[in-house]
Amino acid sequence: MLTESDLSAFLASPVPVVAVTARHAGVRNAMAAGWSMPLSMTPPLYGVQVGKERGTHPLITGSGEFGVNFLPLARARTVHGAGSFHLYDGVDKYARVPLTEHPDAPLALAEAFLHYTCRVVNVVETGDHDLFVGEVVRVLRDPEFYDAQGVFRGSAALHNGRGLYVGSGQERLAFPKDRY
């Protein structure tokens, strides 16, 4: 049964966490983001919320593109590191965490099971964050995490607040489209 709660529950609900990557003028960065979502199929759009004070913000603004990297639960420490250190403090997260660039896609992390390269098509101010809306121009995925039908078979990292990560689990429920 639902009961009244304070806003701490707003920030401590389990959400998929991604590593958002960006680079501009010779500077690269990755940040953890719990606020990201698909926005449209046609055209394929994906959105990420980035705090205006974050080091990744001017890199996305300057380059007009960003990467979205989904990591498995086994790599939760990697995405946590991307959110624990800050570019403005002079930290190279690629060296400190460490993070590995995909050899053929500089915004993709080799540690990811799924990656989107996005070209910014809109920026929406949403309070202390900006929503970067990106058209997905490239998708990379690790086939080891998917079955022959393309169904995800891994455990994605979900952030539950205060440094706690849980897995997306292996439970599967399937409902026919023509029946409730």
VOPAGU-2260 file (C-alpha; in pm, 1 decimal, decimal comma):
REM VOPAGU-2260
SITE   aa  ch    i         X         Y         Z
SITE  MET   A    0       0,0       0,0       0,0
SITE  LEU   A    1     133,1     344,6     -89,1
SITE  THR   A    2     191,7     591,7     193,5
SITE  GLU   A    3     297,9     956,6     194,9
SITE  SER   A    4     673,3    1016,4     164,8
SITE  ASP   A    5     909,8    1309,0     143,2
SITE  LEU   A    6    1114,9    1399,2    -163,7
SITE  SER   A    7    1399,7    1166,5     -64,8
SITE  ALA   A    8    1201,3     889,7    -236,9
SITE  PHE   A    9    1209,4    1099,2    -556,4
SITE  LEU   A   10    1587,4    1065,4    -571,6
SITE  ALA   A   11    1608,2     708,5    -436,9
SITE  SER   A   12    1391,0     523,3    -685,2
SITE  PRO   A   13    1568,7     255,5    -890,2
SITE  VAL   A   14    1646,3     394,5   -1235,5
SITE  PRO   A   15    1873,3     274,9   -1513,9
SITE  VAL   A   16    2201,0     459,8   -1487,8
SITE  VAL   A   17    2404,6     541,6   -1797,0
SITE  ALA   A   18    2744,6     693,2   -1860,0
SITE  VAL   A   19    2703,6    1002,4   -2077,7
SITE  THR   A   20    3016,9    1081,9   -2275,4
SITE  ALA   A   21    3118,2    1396,9   -2458,8
SITE  ARG   A   22    3427,4    1555,2   -2609,3
SITE  HIS   A   23    3506,2    1900,3   -2744,7
SITE  ALA   A   24    3822,4    2095,5   -2823,5
SITE  GLY   A   25    4048,2    1812,6   -2707,9
SITE  VAL   A   26    3867,8    1759,3   -2375,3
SITE  ARG   A   27    3670,3    1441,4   -2303,8
SITE  ASN   A   28    3449,0    1348,2   -2011,9
SITE  ALA   A   29    3202,7    1089,9   -1887,6
SITE  MET   A   30    2934,4    1140,4   -1626,6
SITE  ALA   A   31    2679,9     915,6   -1458,7
SITE  ALA   A   32    2319,5    1000,3   -1539,5
SITE  GLY   A   33    2009,7     848,9   -1385,5
SITE  TRP   A   34    1781,1    1078,7   -1579,2
SITE  SER   A   35    1778,8     958,8   -1937,5
SITE  MET   A   36    1509,4     821,7   -2164,9
SITE  PRO   A   37    1402,7     729,0   -2516,7
SITE  LEU   A   38    1184,1    1005,2   -2659,3
SITE  SER   A   39    1080,0     901,0   -3010,6
SITE  MET   A   40    1105,4     613,3   -3258,2
SITE  THR   A   41    1071,2     823,6   -3574,5
SITE  PRO   A   42    1306,9     995,8   -3573,8
SITE  PRO   A   43    1500,7     799,5   -3311,4
SITE  LEU   A   44    1548,8    1046,7   -3024,6
SITE  TYR   A   45    1706,1     995,2   -2683,3
SITE  GLY   A   46    1721,8    1246,4   -2399,3
SITE  VAL   A   47    1968,2    1300,4   -2117,4
SITE  GLN   A   48    1938,5    1544,9   -1829,0
SITE  VAL   A   49    2267,6    1721,3   -1751,4
SITE  GLY   A   50    2317,7    1967,7   -1467,7
SITE  LYS   A   51    2424,0    2308,9   -1593,2
SITE  GLU   A   52    2722,8    2309,7   -1356,4
SITE  ARG   A   53    2855,6    1972,5   -1475,7
SITE  GLY   A   54    3173,9    1957,3   -1681,8
SITE  THR   A   55    2996,9    1751,9   -1946,5
SITE  HIS   A   56    2743,6    2029,1   -2018,1
SITE  PRO   A   57    2975,5    2264,6   -2213,5
SITE  LEU   A   58    3127,8    1968,4   -2398,6
SITE  ILE   A   59    2786,2    1864,4   -2529,9
SITE  THR   A   60    2691,8    2224,8   -2604,6
SITE  GLY   A   61    3020,2    2288,2   -2786,1
SITE  SER   A   62    3034,2    1964,8   -2988,0
SITE  GLY   A   63    2664,2    1916,4   -3053,8
SITE  GLU   A   64    2682,4    1547,4   -2971,2
SITE  PHE   A   65    2692,8    1301,4   -2682,7
SITE  GLY   A   66    2719,6     930,2   -2617,2
SITE  VAL   A   67    2489,3     718,0   -2401,7
SITE  ASN   A   68    2651,3     405,7   -2258,5
SITE  PHE   A   69    2457,1     133,8   -2075,0
SITE  LEU   A   70    2671,5     -73,3   -1841,1
SITE  PRO   A   71    2600,8    -408,8   -1676,8
SITE  LEU   A   72    2569,1    -439,5   -1300,7
SITE  ALA   A   73    2915,5    -597,5   -1293,9
SITE  ARG   A   74    3046,0    -256,8   -1411,4
SITE  ALA   A   75    2848,5     -45,8   -1161,9
SITE  ARG   A   76    3175,1      72,3   -1004,4
SITE  THR   A   77    3274,7     211,1   -1345,8
SITE  VAL   A   78    2961,8     422,5   -1384,0
SITE  HIS   A   79    2979,1     519,1   -1016,0
SITE  GLY   A   80    3332,7     645,1   -1072,1
SITE  ALA   A   81    3211,1     850,4   -1367,5
SITE  GLY   A   82    2972,5    1020,7   -1125,2
SITE  SER   A   83    3210,8    1050,4    -829,8
SITE  PHE   A   84    3493,1    1251,1    -986,1
SITE  HIS   A   85    3464,4    1584,4   -1162,8
SITE  LEU   A   86    3621,9    1733,1   -1471,6
SITE  TYR   A   87    3625,7    2077,8   -1309,2
SITE  ASP   A   88    3852,9    1933,3   -1038,4
SITE  GLY   A   89    4101,7    1837,1   -1309,8
SITE  VAL   A   90    4022,6    1464,7   -1298,8
SITE  ASP   A   91    4068,5    1263,2   -1618,7
SITE  LYS   A   92    3803,0    1000,4   -1551,2
SITE  TYR   A   93    3927,0     783,9   -1837,7
SITE  ALA   A   94    4254,2     741,6   -1647,3
SITE  ARG   A   95    4117,7     752,6   -1289,0
SITE  VAL   A   96    3816,1     517,4   -1311,1
SITE  PRO   A   97    3942,4     381,3   -1565,0
SITE  LEU   A   98    3725,5     406,0   -1877,1
SITE  THR   A   99    3815,0     264,0   -2216,5
SITE  GLU   A  100    3717,3     428,7   -2544,7
SITE  HIS   A  101    3581,5     196,6   -2810,0
SITE  PRO   A  102    3846,2     186,1   -3086,4
SITE  ASP   A  103    3599,3     279,2   -3364,5
SITE  ALA   A  104    3366,6     515,1   -3178,0
SITE  PRO   A  105    3525,8     772,2   -2943,7
SITE  LEU   A  106    3200,9     840,2   -2752,3
SITE  ALA   A  107    3143,7     467,8   -2688,5
SITE  LEU   A  108    3284,6     297,1   -2380,4
SITE  ALA   A  109    3425,9     -50,3   -2431,8
SITE  GLU   A  110    3273,0    -147,2   -2094,1
SITE  ALA   A  111    2917,1     -85,9   -2221,7
SITE  PHE   A  112    2676,2    -349,9   -2350,5
SITE  LEU   A  113    2481,8     -85,2   -2546,5
SITE  HIS   A  114    2583,5     255,4   -2683,8
SITE  TYR   A  115    2404,0     536,6   -2867,9
SITE  THR   A  116    2585,0     821,0   -3041,5
SITE  CYS   A  117    2347,1    1117,6   -3048,0
SITE  ARG   A  118    2348,0    1447,0   -3238,7
SITE  VAL   A  119    2183,2    1727,6   -3038,5
SITE  VAL   A  120    1862,0    1848,0   -3203,1
SITE  ASN   A  121    1711,9    2040,1   -2910,6
SITE  VAL   A  122    1791,3    2161,2   -2560,3
SITE  VAL   A  123    1509,4    2212,0   -2311,8
SITE  GLU   A  124    1571,7    2400,8   -1988,9
SITE  THR   A  125    1425,6    2204,8   -1698,0
SITE  GLY   A  126    1514,0    2388,7   -1379,1
SITE  ASP   A  127    1869,4    2317,5   -1265,7
SITE  HIS   A  128    1924,4    2072,7   -1554,0
SITE  ASP   A  129    1903,9    2091,7   -1931,8
SITE  LEU   A  130    1741,8    1811,9   -2127,2
SITE  PHE   A  131    1962,9    1739,7   -2427,7
SITE  VAL   A  132    1751,0    1579,8   -2698,8
SITE  GLY   A  133    1967,3    1381,5   -2936,7
SITE  GLU   A  134    1893,6    1206,0   -3260,9
SITE  VAL   A  135    2044,7     858,1   -3238,8
SITE  VAL   A  136    2286,4     838,8   -3531,7
SITE  ARG   A  137    2473,6     522,3   -3434,3
SITE  VAL   A  138    2401,5     218,6   -3217,9
SITE  LEU   A  139    2658,4     -34,2   -3095,5
SITE  ARG   A  140    2576,3    -337,4   -2883,7
SITE  ASP   A  141    2761,8    -633,0   -2740,0
SITE  PRO   A  142    2594,1    -950,4   -2876,3
SITE  GLU   A  143    2701,2   -1145,1   -2566,0
SITE  PHE   A  144    2424,5    -966,0   -2372,7
SITE  TYR   A  145    2141,9   -1053,5   -2616,3
SITE  ASP   A  146    1975,8   -1374,0   -2731,5
SITE  ALA   A  147    1907,6   -1466,1   -3096,4
SITE  GLN   A  148    1581,4   -1265,3   -3091,1
SITE  GLY   A  149    1756,9    -953,6   -2962,1
SITE  VAL   A  150    1618,5    -984,6   -2607,9
SITE  PHE   A  151    1852,2    -846,7   -2342,3
SITE  ARG   A  152    1990,0   -1127,4   -2125,0
SITE  GLY   A  153    2215,3    -938,7   -1887,4
SITE  SER   A  154    2166,7    -743,0   -1568,8
SITE  ALA   A  155    2175,9    -366,5   -1621,6
SITE  ALA   A  156    2292,3    -139,4   -1341,2
SITE  LEU   A  157    2006,7      42,6   -1168,1
SITE  HIS   A  158    2095,9     326,2    -930,7
SITE  ASN   A  159    1893,7     331,5    -612,0
SITE  GLY   A  160    2045,8     643,3    -456,5
SITE  ARG   A  161    2336,6     703,6    -219,8
SITE  GLY   A  162    2579,4     484,7    -412,9
SITE  LEU   A  163    2357,2     174,9    -405,5
SITE  TYR   A  164    2318,9     -19,4    -730,2
SITE  VAL   A  165    2090,8    -313,2    -797,7
SITE  GLY   A  166    2059,5    -533,2   -1104,1
SITE  SER   A  167    1770,7    -533,9   -1345,4
SITE  GLY   A  168    1738,7    -906,2   -1278,0
SITE  GLN   A  169    1650,1   -1193,7   -1503,2
SITE  GLU   A  170    1277,7   -1206,6   -1440,6
SITE  ARG   A  171    1076,5   -1219,7   -1762,4
SITE  LEU   A  172     707,6   -1159,8   -1810,0
SITE  ALA   A  173     564,9   -1167,3   -2161,2
SITE  PHE   A  174     211,7   -1065,5   -2250,9
SITE  PRO   A  175      58,0   -1116,8   -2596,7
SITE  LYS   A  176     -19,7    -787,6   -2773,3
SITE  ASP   A  177    -377,4    -892,1   -2846,7
SITE  ARG   A  178    -468,8    -983,0   -2486,5
SITE  TYR   A  179    -450,3    -807,9   -2154,1
